[in-house]
Amino acid sequence: MGRGADFLRAVETASAGGVVIDPEVVRHVTRADSPQGPPARLTAREREVLAHMAEGRSNAEIAKELFLSGAAVSKHVANVFVKLGMPPDEDNRRVKAILTWFAHN
């Protein structure tokens, strides 16, 4: 995808209420050797899903990118929320999960 297409995707994601974080930042904080903290409780696949979430991808986009079913992605996302201590009734869990990740890396 070119820079122009990346920019348009970011604008569309943000205008739809999503969160967009630079992929280089995501690569830096999702390194295997990142410091310990709540994200260290996640499996490698859960960290991978969280990294895609941080890039502003939807569950459907994550499923396509990782060659997983939508149900598998939903399960990984739910596990991320549980392992980061975010109950089902908490507002903005997706954003809070991403912010928790960055706060500990």
Backbone atoms as SQL, in Angstrom:
CREATE TABLE atoms (id INTEGER PRIMARY KEY, chain TEXT, resi INTEGER, resn TEXT, atom TEXT, x REAL, y REAL, z REAL);
INSERT INTO atoms VALUES
  (1, 'A', 1, 'MET', 'N', 0.855, -1.173, 0.000),
  (2, 'A', 1, 'MET', 'CA', 0.000, 0.000, 0.000),
  (3, 'A', 1, 'MET', 'C', 0.898, 1.233, 0.000),
  (4, 'A', 2, 'GLY', 'N', 0.581, 2.225, -0.830),
  (5, 'A', 2, 'GLY', 'CA', 1.373, 3.436, -0.911),
  (6, 'A', 2, 'GLY', 'C', 1.069, 4.399, 0.216),
  (7, 'A', 3, 'ARG', 'N', 1.915, 5.426, 0.298),
  (8, 'A', 3, 'ARG', 'CA', 1.743, 6.412, 1.378),
  (9, 'A', 3, 'ARG', 'C', 0.406, 7.135, 1.289),
  (10, 'A', 4, 'GLY', 'N', -0.020, 7.454, 0.059),
  (11, 'A', 4, 'GLY', 'CA', -1.310, 8.117, -0.118),
  (12, 'A', 4, 'GLY', 'C', -2.461, 7.247, 0.345),
  (13, 'A', 5, 'ALA', 'N', -2.393, 5.968, -0.007),
  (14, 'A', 5, 'ALA', 'CA', -3.433, 5.031, 0.418),
  (15, 'A', 5, 'ALA', 'C', -3.414, 4.862, 1.933),
  (16, 'A', 6, 'ASP', 'N', -2.213, 4.819, 2.524),
  (17, 'A', 6, 'ASP', 'CA', -2.094, 4.728, 3.986),
  (18, 'A', 6, 'ASP', 'C', -2.742, 5.938, 4.651),
  (19, 'A', 7, 'PHE', 'N', -2.472, 7.107, 4.090),
  (20, 'A', 7, 'PHE', 'CA', -3.033, 8.340, 4.642),
  (21, 'A', 7, 'PHE', 'C', -4.561, 8.319, 4.567),
  (22, 'A', 8, 'LEU', 'N', -5.098, 7.946, 3.405),
  (23, 'A', 8, 'LEU', 'CA', -6.556, 7.899, 3.252),
  (24, 'A', 8, 'LEU', 'C', -7.179, 6.900, 4.211),
  (25, 'A', 9, 'ARG', 'N', -6.528, 5.755, 4.386),
  (26, 'A', 9, 'ARG', 'CA', -7.028, 4.756, 5.340),
  (27, 'A', 9, 'ARG', 'C', -7.037, 5.333, 6.751),
  (28, 'A', 10, 'ALA', 'N', -5.975, 6.055, 7.121),
  (29, 'A', 10, 'ALA', 'CA', -5.892, 6.659, 8.457),
  (30, 'A', 10, 'ALA', 'C', -7.004, 7.680, 8.655),
  (31, 'A', 11, 'VAL', 'N', -7.253, 8.494, 7.643),
  (32, 'A', 11, 'VAL', 'CA', -8.315, 9.505, 7.734),
  (33, 'A', 11, 'VAL', 'C', -9.669, 8.823, 7.876),
  (34, 'A', 12, 'GLU', 'N', -9.913, 7.775, 7.079),
  (35, 'A', 12, 'GLU', 'CA', -11.186, 7.055, 7.158),
  (36, 'A', 12, 'GLU', 'C', -11.367, 6.406, 8.535),
  (37, 'A', 13, 'THR', 'N', -10.293, 5.804, 9.048),
  (38, 'A', 13, 'THR', 'CA', -10.362, 5.155, 10.359),
  (39, 'A', 13, 'THR', 'C', -10.658, 6.175, 11.448),
  (40, 'A', 14, 'ALA', 'N', -9.929, 7.291, 11.427),
  (41, 'A', 14, 'ALA', 'CA', -10.116, 8.333, 12.440),
  (42, 'A', 14, 'ALA', 'C', -11.502, 8.951, 12.341),
  (43, 'A', 15, 'SER', 'N', -11.973, 9.194, 11.122),
  (44, 'A', 15, 'SER', 'CA', -13.300, 9.812, 10.970),
  (45, 'A', 15, 'SER', 'C', -14.414, 8.875, 11.423),
  (46, 'A', 16, 'ALA', 'N', -14.132, 7.565, 11.414),
  (47, 'A', 16, 'ALA', 'CA', -15.122, 6.590, 11.882),
  (48, 'A', 16, 'ALA', 'C', -14.996, 6.339, 13.381),
  (49, 'A', 17, 'GLY', 'N', -14.116, 7.114, 14.043),
  (50, 'A', 17, 'GLY', 'CA', -13.971, 6.973, 15.488),
  (51, 'A', 17, 'GLY', 'C', -12.891, 5.990, 15.897),
  (52, 'A', 18, 'GLY', 'N', -12.124, 5.495, 14.938),
  (53, 'A', 18, 'GLY', 'CA', -11.057, 4.544, 15.236),
  (54, 'A', 18, 'GLY', 'C', -9.792, 5.243, 15.693),
  (55, 'A', 19, 'VAL', 'N', -8.811, 4.435, 16.024),
  (56, 'A', 19, 'VAL', 'CA', -7.523, 4.934, 16.490),
  (57, 'A', 19, 'VAL', 'C', -6.462, 4.518, 15.484),
  (58, 'A', 20, 'VAL', 'N', -5.596, 5.450, 15.125),
  (59, 'A', 20, 'VAL', 'CA', -4.516, 5.160, 14.186),
  (60, 'A', 20, 'VAL', 'C', -3.197, 5.504, 14.851),
  (61, 'A', 21, 'ILE', 'N', -2.301, 4.537, 14.851),
  (62, 'A', 21, 'ILE', 'CA', -0.970, 4.735, 15.421),
  (63, 'A', 21, 'ILE', 'C', 0.031, 4.333, 14.362),
  (64, 'A', 22, 'ASP', 'N', 1.084, 5.113, 14.227),
  (65, 'A', 22, 'ASP', 'CA', 2.098, 4.857, 13.210),
  (66, 'A', 22, 'ASP', 'C', 2.622, 3.423, 13.307),
  (67, 'A', 23, 'PRO', 'N', 2.668, 2.697, 12.191),
  (68, 'A', 23, 'PRO', 'CA', 3.145, 1.313, 12.212),
  (69, 'A', 23, 'PRO', 'C', 4.562, 1.158, 12.773),
  (70, 'A', 24, 'GLU', 'N', 5.417, 2.143, 12.584),
  (71, 'A', 24, 'GLU', 'CA', 6.775, 2.067, 13.129),
  (72, 'A', 24, 'GLU', 'C', 6.744, 2.069, 14.660),
  (73, 'A', 25, 'VAL', 'N', 5.857, 2.855, 15.241),
  (74, 'A', 25, 'VAL', 'CA', 5.696, 2.862, 16.693),
  (75, 'A', 25, 'VAL', 'C', 5.197, 1.492, 17.157),
  (76, 'A', 26, 'VAL', 'N', 4.241, 0.947, 16.440),
  (77, 'A', 26, 'VAL', 'CA', 3.703, -0.366, 16.790),
  (78, 'A', 26, 'VAL', 'C', 4.800, -1.420, 16.730),
  (79, 'A', 27, 'ARG', 'N', 5.603, -1.405, 15.668),
  (80, 'A', 27, 'ARG', 'CA', 6.703, -2.384, 15.555),
  (81, 'A', 27, 'ARG', 'C', 7.661, -2.260, 16.726),
  (82, 'A', 28, 'HIS', 'N', 7.948, -1.037, 17.144),
  (83, 'A', 28, 'HIS', 'CA', 8.878, -0.818, 18.252),
  (84, 'A', 28, 'HIS', 'C', 8.340, -1.395, 19.559),
  (85, 'A', 29, 'VAL', 'N', 7.089, -1.136, 19.854),
  (86, 'A', 29, 'VAL', 'CA', 6.561, -1.561, 21.153),
  (87, 'A', 29, 'VAL', 'C', 6.095, -3.004, 21.186),
  (88, 'A', 30, 'THR', 'N', 5.997, -3.660, 20.035),
  (89, 'A', 30, 'THR', 'CA', 5.570, -5.049, 20.034),
  (90, 'A', 30, 'THR', 'C', 6.744, -6.012, 19.858),
  (91, 'A', 31, 'ARG', 'N', 7.937, -5.521, 20.046),
  (92, 'A', 31, 'ARG', 'CA', 9.127, -6.382, 19.983),
  (93, 'A', 31, 'ARG', 'C', 9.013, -7.466, 21.047),
  (94, 'A', 32, 'ALA', 'N', 9.596, -8.603, 20.758),
  (95, 'A', 32, 'ALA', 'CA', 9.569, -9.715, 21.713),
  (96, 'A', 32, 'ALA', 'C', 10.332, -9.380, 22.986),
  (97, 'A', 33, 'ASP', 'N', 11.328, -8.475, 22.903),
  (98, 'A', 33, 'ASP', 'CA', 12.150, -8.153, 24.070),
  (99, 'A', 33, 'ASP', 'C', 11.653, -6.923, 24.818),
  (100, 'A', 34, 'SER', 'N', 10.393, -6.521, 24.581),
  (101, 'A', 34, 'SER', 'CA', 9.862, -5.344, 25.256),
  (102, 'A', 34, 'SER', 'C', 9.751, -5.601, 26.759),
  (103, 'A', 35, 'PRO', 'N', 9.780, -4.535, 27.577),
  (104, 'A', 35, 'PRO', 'CA', 9.738, -4.685, 29.036),
  (105, 'A', 35, 'PRO', 'C', 8.501, -5.430, 29.526),
  (106, 'A', 36, 'GLN', 'N', 8.608, -5.957, 30.721),
  (107, 'A', 36, 'GLN', 'CA', 7.495, -6.682, 31.329),
  (108, 'A', 36, 'GLN', 'C', 6.389, -5.711, 31.745),
  (109, 'A', 37, 'GLY', 'N', 5.236, -6.213, 31.924),
  (110, 'A', 37, 'GLY', 'CA', 4.073, -5.441, 32.330),
  (111, 'A', 37, 'GLY', 'C', 2.843, -6.220, 31.921),
  (112, 'A', 38, 'PRO', 'N', 1.669, -5.637, 32.036),
  (113, 'A', 38, 'PRO', 'CA', 0.455, -6.363, 31.662),
  (114, 'A', 38, 'PRO', 'C', 0.504, -6.993, 30.265),
  (115, 'A', 39, 'PRO', 'N', 1.043, -6.316, 29.241),
  (116, 'A', 39, 'PRO', 'CA', 1.086, -6.971, 27.925),
  (117, 'A', 39, 'PRO', 'C', 1.958, -8.225, 27.896),
  (118, 'A', 40, 'ALA', 'N', 2.861, -8.386, 28.845),
  (119, 'A', 40, 'ALA', 'CA', 3.701, -9.581, 28.885),
  (120, 'A', 40, 'ALA', 'C', 2.867, -10.825, 29.187),
  (121, 'A', 41, 'ARG', 'N', 1.658, -10.645, 29.708),
  (122, 'A', 41, 'ARG', 'CA', 0.764, -11.777, 29.998),
  (123, 'A', 41, 'ARG', 'C', 0.150, -12.364, 28.731),
  (124, 'A', 42, 'LEU', 'N', 0.256, -11.629, 27.629),
  (125, 'A', 42, 'LEU', 'CA', -0.373, -12.049, 26.379),
  (126, 'A', 42, 'LEU', 'C', 0.479, -13.078, 25.648),
  (127, 'A', 43, 'THR', 'N', -0.196, -13.951, 24.917),
  (128, 'A', 43, 'THR', 'CA', 0.527, -14.891, 24.062),
  (129, 'A', 43, 'THR', 'C', 1.077, -14.122, 22.865),
  (130, 'A', 44, 'ALA', 'N', 1.951, -14.771, 22.126),
  (131, 'A', 44, 'ALA', 'CA', 2.512, -14.139, 20.926),
  (132, 'A', 44, 'ALA', 'C', 1.398, -13.746, 19.957),
  (133, 'A', 45, 'ARG', 'N', 0.413, -14.613, 19.771),
  (134, 'A', 45, 'ARG', 'CA', -0.686, -14.318, 18.848),
  (135, 'A', 45, 'ARG', 'C', -1.530, -13.159, 19.367),
  (136, 'A', 46, 'GLU', 'N', -1.772, -13.108, 20.673),
  (137, 'A', 46, 'GLU', 'CA', -2.542, -11.999, 21.253),
  (138, 'A', 46, 'GLU', 'C', -1.791, -10.686, 21.082),
  (139, 'A', 47, 'ARG', 'N', -0.476, -10.703, 21.246),
  (140, 'A', 47, 'ARG', 'CA', 0.317, -9.484, 21.018),
  (141, 'A', 47, 'ARG', 'C', 0.243, -9.069, 19.554),
  (142, 'A', 48, 'GLU', 'N', 0.254, -10.047, 18.670),
  (143, 'A', 48, 'GLU', 'CA', 0.148, -9.766, 17.241),
  (144, 'A', 48, 'GLU', 'C', -1.206, -9.132, 16.912),
  (145, 'A', 49, 'VAL', 'N', -2.270, -9.680, 17.488),
  (146, 'A', 49, 'VAL', 'CA', -3.607, -9.120, 17.283),
  (147, 'A', 49, 'VAL', 'C', -3.675, -7.712, 17.859),
  (148, 'A', 50, 'LEU', 'N', -3.114, -7.504, 19.051),
  (149, 'A', 50, 'LEU', 'CA', -3.110, -6.176, 19.666),
  (150, 'A', 50, 'LEU', 'C', -2.325, -5.188, 18.810),
  (151, 'A', 51, 'ALA', 'N', -1.227, -5.634, 18.222),
  (152, 'A', 51, 'ALA', 'CA', -0.451, -4.753, 17.336),
  (153, 'A', 51, 'ALA', 'C', -1.299, -4.310, 16.147),
  (154, 'A', 52, 'HIS', 'N', -2.065, -5.219, 15.584),
  (155, 'A', 52, 'HIS', 'CA', -2.952, -4.857, 14.467),
  (156, 'A', 52, 'HIS', 'C', -4.068, -3.933, 14.946),
  (157, 'A', 53, 'MET', 'N', -4.560, -4.159, 16.152),
  (158, 'A', 53, 'MET', 'CA', -5.560, -3.251, 16.720),
  (159, 'A', 53, 'MET', 'C', -4.974, -1.848, 16.829),
  (160, 'A', 54, 'ALA', 'N', -3.718, -1.764, 17.269),
  (161, 'A', 54, 'ALA', 'CA', -3.058, -0.474, 17.436),
  (162, 'A', 54, 'ALA', 'C', -2.859, 0.236, 16.107),
  (163, 'A', 55, 'GLU', 'N', -2.816, -0.515, 15.034),
  (164, 'A', 55, 'GLU', 'CA', -2.705, 0.081, 13.694),
  (165, 'A', 55, 'GLU', 'C', -4.067, 0.525, 13.167),
  (166, 'A', 56, 'GLY', 'N', -5.117, 0.322, 13.966),
  (167, 'A', 56, 'GLY', 'CA', -6.450, 0.766, 13.574),
  (168, 'A', 56, 'GLY', 'C', -7.239, -0.241, 12.768),
  (169, 'A', 57, 'ARG', 'N', -6.778, -1.473, 12.720),
  (170, 'A', 57, 'ARG', 'CA', -7.472, -2.495, 11.944),
  (171, 'A', 57, 'ARG', 'C', -8.690, -3.045, 12.692),
  (172, 'A', 58, 'SER', 'N', -9.721, -3.350, 11.935),
  (173, 'A', 58, 'SER', 'CA', -10.927, -3.978, 12.492),
  (174, 'A', 58, 'SER', 'C', -10.664, -5.467, 12.669),
  (175, 'A', 59, 'ASN', 'N', -11.547, -6.141, 13.384),
  (176, 'A', 59, 'ASN', 'CA', -11.405, -7.590, 13.550),
  (177, 'A', 59, 'ASN', 'C', -11.405, -8.299, 12.198),
  (178, 'A', 60, 'ALA', 'N', -12.262, -7.858, 11.287),
  (179, 'A', 60, 'ALA', 'CA', -12.321, -8.484, 9.959),
  (180, 'A', 60, 'ALA', 'C', -11.002, -8.291, 9.209),
  (181, 'A', 61, 'GLU', 'N', -10.427, -7.107, 9.312),
  (182, 'A', 61, 'GLU', 'CA', -9.144, -6.858, 8.652),
  (183, 'A', 61, 'GLU', 'C', -8.024, -7.685, 9.275),
  (184, 'A', 62, 'ILE', 'N', -8.063, -7.822, 10.605),
  (185, 'A', 62, 'ILE', 'CA', -7.062, -8.637, 11.298),
  (186, 'A', 62, 'ILE', 'C', -7.188, -10.088, 10.860),
  (187, 'A', 63, 'ALA', 'N', -8.408, -10.582, 10.775),
  (188, 'A', 63, 'ALA', 'CA', -8.643, -11.965, 10.354),
  (189, 'A', 63, 'ALA', 'C', -8.060, -12.210, 8.970),
  (190, 'A', 64, 'LYS', 'N', -8.303, -11.293, 8.069),
  (191, 'A', 64, 'LYS', 'CA', -7.798, -11.434, 6.698),
  (192, 'A', 64, 'LYS', 'C', -6.271, -11.399, 6.692),
  (193, 'A', 65, 'GLU', 'N', -5.688, -10.467, 7.411),
  (194, 'A', 65, 'GLU', 'CA', -4.231, -10.296, 7.449),
  (195, 'A', 65, 'GLU', 'C', -3.529, -11.511, 8.051),
  (196, 'A', 66, 'LEU', 'N', -4.117, -12.090, 9.101),
  (197, 'A', 66, 'LEU', 'CA', -3.470, -13.197, 9.818),
  (198, 'A', 66, 'LEU', 'C', -3.992, -14.571, 9.386),
  (199, 'A', 67, 'PHE', 'N', -4.867, -14.588, 8.381),
  (200, 'A', 67, 'PHE', 'CA', -5.434, -15.838, 7.885),
  (201, 'A', 67, 'PHE', 'C', -6.143, -16.617, 9.004),
  (202, 'A', 68, 'LEU', 'N', -6.954, -15.899, 9.758),
  (203, 'A', 68, 'LEU', 'CA', -7.732, -16.484, 10.851),
  (204, 'A', 68, 'LEU', 'C', -9.212, -16.280, 10.573),
  (205, 'A', 69, 'SER', 'N', -10.038, -17.051, 11.251),
  (206, 'A', 69, 'SER', 'CA', -11.476, -16.821, 11.146),
  (207, 'A', 69, 'SER', 'C', -11.834, -15.601, 11.989),
  (208, 'A', 70, 'GLY', 'N', -12.968, -15.021, 11.701),
  (209, 'A', 70, 'GLY', 'CA', -13.439, -13.897, 12.507),
  (210, 'A', 70, 'GLY', 'C', -13.643, -14.298, 13.956),
  (211, 'A', 71, 'ALA', 'N', -14.120, -15.533, 14.161),
  (212, 'A', 71, 'ALA', 'CA', -14.334, -16.027, 15.531),
  (213, 'A', 71, 'ALA', 'C', -13.005, -16.148, 16.278),
  (214, 'A', 72, 'ALA', 'N', -11.956, -16.594, 15.586),
  (215, 'A', 72, 'ALA', 'CA', -10.638, -16.726, 16.234),
  (216, 'A', 72, 'ALA', 'C', -10.110, -15.354, 16.649),
  (217, 'A', 73, 'VAL', 'N', -10.276, -14.375, 15.780),
  (218, 'A', 73, 'VAL', 'CA', -9.821, -13.019, 16.122),
  (219, 'A', 73, 'VAL', 'C', -10.622, -12.490, 17.303),
  (220, 'A', 74, 'SER', 'N', -11.928, -12.676, 17.286),
  (221, 'A', 74, 'SER', 'CA', -12.760, -12.227, 18.405),
  (222, 'A', 74, 'SER', 'C', -12.318, -12.866, 19.712),
  (223, 'A', 75, 'LYS', 'N', -11.969, -14.137, 19.668),
  (224, 'A', 75, 'LYS', 'CA', -11.491, -14.841, 20.862),
  (225, 'A', 75, 'LYS', 'C', -10.169, -14.243, 21.346),
  (226, 'A', 76, 'HIS', 'N', -9.244, -13.968, 20.432),
  (227, 'A', 76, 'HIS', 'CA', -7.964, -13.365, 20.815),
  (228, 'A', 76, 'HIS', 'C', -8.176, -11.971, 21.415),
  (229, 'A', 77, 'VAL', 'N', -9.059, -11.188, 20.792),
  (230, 'A', 77, 'VAL', 'CA', -9.344, -9.844, 21.301),
  (231, 'A', 77, 'VAL', 'C', -9.949, -9.941, 22.701),
  (232, 'A', 78, 'ALA', 'N', -10.882, -10.856, 22.886),
  (233, 'A', 78, 'ALA', 'CA', -11.494, -11.042, 24.210),
  (234, 'A', 78, 'ALA', 'C', -10.440, -11.446, 25.236),
  (235, 'A', 79, 'ASN', 'N', -9.520, -12.326, 24.846),
  (236, 'A', 79, 'ASN', 'CA', -8.442, -12.734, 25.751),
  (237, 'A', 79, 'ASN', 'C', -7.545, -11.558, 26.116),
  (238, 'A', 80, 'VAL', 'N', -7.278, -10.690, 25.155),
  (239, 'A', 80, 'VAL', 'CA', -6.473, -9.492, 25.429),
  (240, 'A', 80, 'VAL', 'C', -7.169, -8.664, 26.506),
  (241, 'A', 81, 'PHE', 'N', -8.460, -8.436, 26.349),
  (242, 'A', 81, 'PHE', 'CA', -9.206, -7.643, 27.326),
  (243, 'A', 81, 'PHE', 'C', -9.159, -8.277, 28.712),
  (244, 'A', 82, 'VAL', 'N', -9.376, -9.576, 28.777),
  (245, 'A', 82, 'VAL', 'CA', -9.371, -10.281, 30.066),
  (246, 'A', 82, 'VAL', 'C', -7.989, -10.183, 30.709),
  (247, 'A', 83, 'LYS', 'N', -6.945, -10.475, 29.948),
  (248, 'A', 83, 'LYS', 'CA', -5.590, -10.487, 30.496),
  (249, 'A', 83, 'LYS', 'C', -5.108, -9.099, 30.892),
  (250, 'A', 84, 'LEU', 'N', -5.690, -8.062, 30.282),
  (251, 'A', 84, 'LEU', 'CA', -5.343, -6.696, 30.659),
  (252, 'A', 84, 'LEU', 'C', -6.288, -6.150, 31.731),
  (253, 'A', 85, 'GLY', 'N', -7.186, -7.003, 32.230),
  (254, 'A', 85, 'GLY', 'CA', -8.066, -6.620, 33.330),
  (255, 'A', 85, 'GLY', 'C', -9.187, -5.683, 32.952),
  (256, 'A', 86, 'MET', 'N', -9.730, -5.852, 31.756),
  (257, 'A', 86, 'MET', 'CA', -10.801, -4.977, 31.269),
  (258, 'A', 86, 'MET', 'C', -12.101, -5.755, 31.194),
  (259, 'A', 87, 'PRO', 'N', -13.029, -5.497, 32.134),
  (260, 'A', 87, 'PRO', 'CA', -14.293, -6.237, 32.155),
  (261, 'A', 87, 'PRO', 'C', -15.164, -5.898, 30.944),
  (262, 'A', 88, 'PRO', 'N', -16.087, -6.801, 30.589),
  (263, 'A', 88, 'PRO', 'CA', -16.938, -6.605, 29.406),
  (264, 'A', 88, 'PRO', 'C', -17.741, -5.313, 29.401),
  (265, 'A', 89, 'ASP', 'N', -18.098, -4.800, 30.567),
  (266, 'A', 89, 'ASP', 'CA', -18.930, -3.600, 30.617),
  (267, 'A', 89, 'ASP', 'C', -18.115, -2.307, 30.598),
  (268, 'A', 90, 'GLU', 'N', -16.801, -2.407, 30.497),
  (269, 'A', 90, 'GLU', 'CA', -15.951, -1.214, 30.487),
  (270, 'A', 90, 'GLU', 'C', -16.013, -0.545, 29.111),
  (271, 'A', 91, 'ASP', 'N', -16.167, 0.772, 29.101),
  (272, 'A', 91, 'ASP', 'CA', -16.228, 1.522, 27.850),
  (273, 'A', 91, 'ASP', 'C', -14.847, 1.606, 27.199),
  (274, 'A', 92, 'ASN', 'N', -14.826, 1.660, 25.885),
  (275, 'A', 92, 'ASN', 'CA', -13.613, 1.886, 25.101),
  (276, 'A', 92, 'ASN', 'C', -12.492, 0.890, 25.394),
  (277, 'A', 93, 'ARG', 'N', -12.841, -0.365, 25.577),
  (278, 'A', 93, 'ARG', 'CA', -11.810, -1.366, 25.906),
  (279, 'A', 93, 'ARG', 'C', -10.731, -1.450, 24.833),
  (280, 'A', 94, 'ARG', 'N', -11.105, -1.332, 23.583),
  (281, 'A', 94, 'ARG', 'CA', -10.132, -1.444, 22.497),
  (282, 'A', 94, 'ARG', 'C', -9.074, -0.349, 22.625),
  (283, 'A', 95, 'VAL', 'N', -9.517, 0.873, 22.828),
  (284, 'A', 95, 'VAL', 'CA', -8.584, 1.997, 22.984),
  (285, 'A', 95, 'VAL', 'C', -7.759, 1.823, 24.252),
  (286, 'A', 96, 'LYS', 'N', -8.400, 1.430, 25.340),
  (287, 'A', 96, 'LYS', 'CA', -7.681, 1.251, 26.606),
  (288, 'A', 96, 'LYS', 'C', -6.645, 0.133, 26.517),
  (289, 'A', 97, 'ALA', 'N', -6.947, -0.930, 25.790),
  (290, 'A', 97, 'ALA', 'CA', -5.978, -2.012, 25.614),
  (291, 'A', 97, 'ALA', 'C', -4.737, -1.503, 24.891),
  (292, 'A', 98, 'ILE', 'N', -4.952, -0.712, 23.855),
  (293, 'A', 98, 'ILE', 'CA', -3.825, -0.140, 23.099),
  (294, 'A', 98, 'ILE', 'C', -3.028, 0.802, 23.982),
  (295, 'A', 99, 'LEU', 'N', -3.704, 1.642, 24.748),
  (296, 'A', 99, 'LEU', 'CA', -3.000, 2.579, 25.629),
  (297, 'A', 99, 'LEU', 'C', -2.247, 1.846, 26.738),
  (298, 'A', 100, 'THR', 'N', -2.809, 0.762, 27.249),
  (299, 'A', 100, 'THR', 'CA', -2.112, -0.045, 28.258),
  (300, 'A', 100, 'THR', 'C', -0.823, -0.610, 27.675),
  (301, 'A', 101, 'TRP', 'N', -0.933, -1.078, 26.456),
  (302, 'A', 101, 'TRP', 'CA', 0.240, -1.621, 25.757),
  (303, 'A', 101, 'TRP', 'C', 1.349, -0.564, 25.695),
  (304, 'A', 102, 'PHE', 'N', 1.001, 0.630, 25.244),
  (305, 'A', 102, 'PHE', 'CA', 2.006, 1.691, 25.101),
  (306, 'A', 102, 'PHE', 'C', 2.545, 2.170, 26.440),
  (307, 'A', 103, 'ALA', 'N', 1.718, 2.147, 27.458),
  (308, 'A', 103, 'ALA', 'CA', 2.169, 2.605, 28.782),
  (309, 'A', 103, 'ALA', 'C', 3.226, 1.692, 29.383),
  (310, 'A', 104, 'HIS', 'N', 3.268, 0.448, 28.947),
  (311, 'A', 104, 'HIS', 'CA', 4.209, -0.520, 29.507),
  (312, 'A', 104, 'HIS', 'C', 5.348, -0.866, 28.553),
  (313, 'A', 105, 'ASN', 'N', 5.504, -0.115, 27.514),
  (314, 'A', 105, 'ASN', 'CA', 6.569, -0.370, 26.541),
  (315, 'A', 105, 'ASN', 'C', 7.336, 0.884, 26.242);
